[in-house]
Amino acid sequence: MPAPVHQLDTVRLDTDRGSELIDAPAQLERQRLILDRMPHVALPQAESRDFITRLAGDV
């Protein structure tokens, strides 16, 4: 499992409304928690690849 992200100074979020830079401590903590959870909710590599292949086939 990757090491947790301990220090974030600035986060850039790209959304449908454009980019946003976040640097407030509370917002950075929220982003840190999201990144720390990623390994627990992401599909394993092979399943992710199969999922993307199925989606591409549906287009």
N, C-alpha and C positions, 0 to 999 in steps of 0.2 A: 504494500500500500504506500502511495506517495506521502511524503511528509506534509503536514498541514502548512498552510500559508500563514506565516506569523505577522508580517508587516506589509501593509499596503499603504502607499502614500497617496496615490491617485488611481482611480478606476475610470476607464472610458467605457460607456455603454452606448452601443449603436442600436437605435430603435427605428421604427417606421417614421418617427418625427425628427430624426437626425441624431447627432451625437451629443452626449452629456458627460461632462467630467465631474466626478464625485470626489470630494476630499474631506468632507465632514467626518469626524470620528465615528459617530453613530452609523452613518451610511457605509463607511468602510467596514465596520464590524459586521453589518448585515451581509456585505459582499463576501467577507472572509468566511462567514458561516455557510453561505451558499457554495463557495469553492471547496470547503472542507467536506461537504455532503456529497459532492459530485461522484467520488468513487463508489459510494454506497447505492446510488440510484441509476448510474449509467449501465447500459448493457455491456456485457463482455465484448471484446473486439470482434470475435467471429459472429456473434448474434447481431451486433451493430451492422456489420458488413452485409449480412443476409437481409436485414431489415431494409437497408438502403437499396439493395438490389431489387427487393420486392416492390418498394415504392417507385423506383425508376421504371419498373415494368408496367406499373399501373398508369403511367403518364402517357 
